[in-house]
Structure formats: C-alpha cells, structure tokens
Amino acid sequence: MAAAFLLSLGFASPSFADEHPKKIPLWKDGAPGSEDRMHEAEVLTGTNVSNVHHPSITPYLPSKADSTGTAILIAPGGGHSKLCLGHEGDSLAQWFAERGIAAFVMRYRLCREPDSGYTLEGHAMDDTRRAIRMIRSKAKEWNLVPNRIGILGFSAGGELAAYSAMHPQPGNAESDDPIEQVSSRPDFQGLIYPGKSDTFTVSEGMPPAFIAFGYHDREDIAVGMAKVYLNYKEADVPCEMHVYSEAGHGFGFRDNSTSAAGRWPERMLEWLVDRDLLNQK
C-alpha cells in the first residue's frame, strides 16, 4: 500500500541500493569515555544486541534515482539493556529505503546493562547527537537534503528521540571535525511508545512530532503520551498522534503484520508527505 501511495504521488518505483549495509562507527577512534573498550565484540542474542562500546549507525540507502532526500535515524528500544534490532531496527530501515527514504539504525551505549558505567543523558545522548550530526554532515555523499533529517525511536529509543528534539546542540564552526560543525537538531521526530513521558517538555519551535502507541500500554505511555500531545498542541508545534485500541507495548514493525498497529509506518509516510518532508528533490 505504501509503495502504491508513493507511486500515486509520482514517486519512482522503489529499489534498495545496498543489500548488505555495514556499520559505520560514530567515532573512528572510539567514543569519548569508551576508547579502551571499542574493540570489544557486541553480543548478539537472536536479533537483540548488547555490549555496545563502539557506537555506530548502519545505513540503508535507496538508489540515487529513487531517493527523496529525506533521512531517518532509527533508535531501537530494549530498556537500555539491549537493542531490539529485529522488529525495531533493520527491517524497518529497509522498508523505508525501499520507499526512497534513507534510514540509519543506531547502536548506542546502554546504561542499564549489568555493571554499566554509561548514562542515558550523557553517553546515550552523546551517541544520538553524534549520529544526527554524522548523517547531516554526509548529506551530499548520501544524496540527502540537510534540513530533512529526522529521528524515530521505539520505547527506550523513543526517549533518545524526544530528548534530541528537546535539547539539540548547535554545530561548532571552529571544530576540526566536520561532523561536529553541524547541528544535532532533528528536523522531525517519530515517538513510538516511548518511556519517560513525564520528563518530556515542549517549547515553541521544536521539530514536528509523530506519535504512536497502544491503548493497552503502561500508564506512562497510554496516558502520558496523550498528555504530551496536548503539550505540543499548547506550544503550537505540529503533532500527529495515533492510539491503537488493540495494541500494547512493543508492537514495533513486522512486514507481514495485518493489524492496524502494525501498519503505523504507512501512517507516518502519509504524515511526512503532509508535512512536505517527502517531496522528491
């Protein structure tokens, strides 16, 4: 349906440029505070990843002919103790790429692993801001529009997405690192059943938001995110909210889903078009 929807708008038929994307470290010589652990292997359990000490992004790029110029950084959930790359990462990234949207799956440092010395507001957010900056700094190389770079997060990753919009950092024009010279502000945000809604603040001028969650989710999400939507409305920040009556937590993305909640990416695709964030360059 989504592909047909794009075709109806005159978009090219979808194709996927790289079937075997590789991770790109966010810091070549190791993330600040993790340099001595950067060579430790990640732990893969099924489709979940843990023991992340060399944070990275994995790019899923559409072909140049099909690219819309829009990019989305995906922050998987997992309670900050693991990253659920299966239903909250790679498959969704490929789905976006097939529809002309460059997608990047972030592996960020985990603050709730056993004996972790990392923090959410420090290390995990450093990774998130760096990832947005890296994508923006390579916009020309990756055929992107620098002011159409957003972030989408699930659950714990949704916290990072929300915080990146709440507390962006400007670029440092005097830095020797071209990545640090550009802003970390996302141009739009997707908040998919994020936690910690009571810590979310909204102010005028923040990036527009797309929110989706389940009616049967826990209170801080099923009620808390409805309150966050009202805060966006009060601040006059464009926001769209979808509440799925038969869904709980963690529905994520599965390409074969036929439920209403399972089709939320199509709704986000429509929202991007409505916001003029998906027109071809």
N, C-alpha and C positions, 0 to 999 in steps of 0.2 A: 504493500500500500504506500509506504513512504517513498519508494523509488518512483512509483507511478505519479505520486503527488508532485515530486520534483520535475518529472518529465512534463507534467501538465503546465508547469511554470516556464517551460522552455529550457530546462537544465539538460545537460548531456547525459547519456546513459551511463550508469555508474561503472567504474572499474577501480581496481585496487592495485597500486603500483608496486608494493613490496610485500611478498607473501611471507618473508622471514625477517621481520624487523629485529634489530639488535639494540640492546640497552646503550644509552649514552650517559656516562657519568655527569652529574651536575657540577662536580669539581674534579678536574682531571687528576689533581694531586691529592685528593681526599677532601672530604667535607670538614670544615672547621670544627675541631673538637673530636674528630673521628679518624684523623690521619693514621694513627697507629693500628687501626682495625680495618682499614679499607680493603685489605686483601683477604679478609675472612669470607668464606663461602656463605651465600644465603642458604637457608634451609627451606626446601620445597616439600610440603605435605599435601598431596593431592594437587589442587590448584591454589593452595594458600602458600604464601611466602613469609618467612620471618628471618630474624638475624640480619637485618639490613643495616650495614655500616658504611656502604658506599652508595649513597642515594643516586637515583638515575631516572631518566624518562625513556620509554620505549615508543618510538614514533610509528604511527600508522598513517601513511600519506596517500592521498588519492593521486591518480595520474595528473600530470600538469594540465592536460586538456579538460579534465573534469573538475578541477579544483574550484571551489567557491571563494577561496582565500580566507575562509573562517577556520579557526583552530579551537580545540577544546582540550584542556588539561584535565585528565581524569584522576581523581584521588580515591582509590578503593577504600572500603571500610574494613573492619576487623577488630574493633575495640582497642586500637593502638597496641595490640599484642601480635597481630598478624595482618597480612594484606590478602583480601579475598579476590584474587585476580581472575577467577573463573567467571562468576556472574556479576562482578563489579569492576571489571577491568578490560582484559584483552578482547573479549568477544564484542563488547560494546564499541571499543575503539575501532575494530574492523568494520562494524556496522556503520559507524559514522564515515569512515574513509570511503566505503563503497557508495556513499551518498555525497561525495565531494567535500567532506569536512575533515581536515587534518586532526587526528586525535593522538594524544600522548599519554601513556599510562605511567603514573609516577610511583616509584618505590621510595618511600620516605622512612626516616628513622622512627622507631617505635618506642614510645615512652612507657608502655605498660607490659613489656616483656619482663620475665623474671630477671631481677638484678639489673634492669636497665638504668643507665645514668642519664638518659635523654629526657627532655621536657617537651610538652606539646607547644607551648608558647615560644620556646626557644628553638630547639633543633628541628622539630617537625615543621614549624612555620618558616624557619630559615630555608628548608628544602623546598617548601611550596613557593615562596617568593622567588627563589633562585630558578625554579622550573619555569615560572611565568616569564621571568626575565630572559632565560635562555631561548624560549620559543620566540619571544618578540625580537630578540637580537639577531635571530637567524631567519627573520621573516622573508627576506629576499631569497635566501638559499632554498627555503622550503615553500616558496610561492604563496606567501601569506600576506594578508592585509594587517599591518601592525596594530590598528585600532579595532580589530575584530578577533581578539584573543580572549577566550573565556575559560572558566574553570567549572567543573562539575564534580561533586563529591557525594559519596554514599556514607551514611552513618558517621563513623569517626572521621572519614574523609570529608564528609559534609561540614564538619566543624572547621577543618582547614580551609575549605572553600569560602565559608562565611567569614572567617577571620581575615582571609586575604582581601576580601572586599571591604571589611570594616577598617582594617589597618594597613593599607598599602604604603609602600615606600617609594619615594621618587628616585630616579636614577642619579648617579653621581658622575657628572660630566668630567670630573678630574681623575676618575679611576683609570688605571692602566688596563683594566679588564673590560672589554667591550660589553660583556654580559651585565656588569654592574652599572653601566652607563644608562641603561633604560629602566623604565618604571616597572614596578611589580603589580600595578593595579590591573585587575581583570576587567575586561570590557563588558562582561555579563557573567552571571553565576547560576549554576544549577544546584539546588539543595535537595537531595534525595534522602528522605528520612534521616536528617542529621540529628545528632545528640546535642546536649548542652544549649538548648534553645534559650534558657534563661540568661545566658551570657551574651546573647546576640543583641547588638544595638544597631539602630538605623538612623542615618542622618541624611539630610538633603544632598543630592548629587552623587549618591552611591550608585554602583552599577545595577542595572535591572536584574531582577531575580525570577527564576522559575523554580517552583516548589512542588514536590510530590511526596505523598506519604499515605500510609494506610490507616483507616478508621480504627483498626484493632491494635495499632501500635501502642507502645507505652505512653503514659500521660504526658511526659515532657515533649513528646513528638506530636501525638494525635491532638493534643490541646495546645501545647506550647507553640507549635509552628503556625497554628491558626492565629495566635496572638501576635506572632512575628509578622504575619501577613498584614494584620491591621496596623502594625507599626510602619510597615512600608507604605501603606495607604496614607497614613497620617503625615509621613515625610514627603509625600508626593514622588516616591520612587516607583517606577513601573514594576509591577509584580503580578505573576500569574500563579495560581495555586490549584492543585488537583488533589482531591481526597478520594481514595478508593475504598468503597464501603466493605469490600470482601477481603481486604489485604491487611496483613500485619507488618512486621518488621522484616527487612532483608529480601524483598522480592526481586531486587536487582534487575538484571537483564538476561533473558534467555530467548534466543532467536525463535524457538518453536512455541513460545507461550501464546495462548489464545485468550488469556484473561484481560480484563480492562487494565489492571495494574501493569501487566506485562507489556502493554502497548504504550506505556508512557513516553518512550523515546520519540514516537511519532508525534505526540502532542508537543514535545519540546522542539521538534523540527518545524512544526507549524508556527510555534511561538517565535523561533528565530526568523522565520520569513516575515511574520507580522511586525517584528522589531526592526526589519530591514537589515538584519545581520547575516543574511544568507544569499543576498543577490550576487550573481556572478560578477567578477571584476571587469 
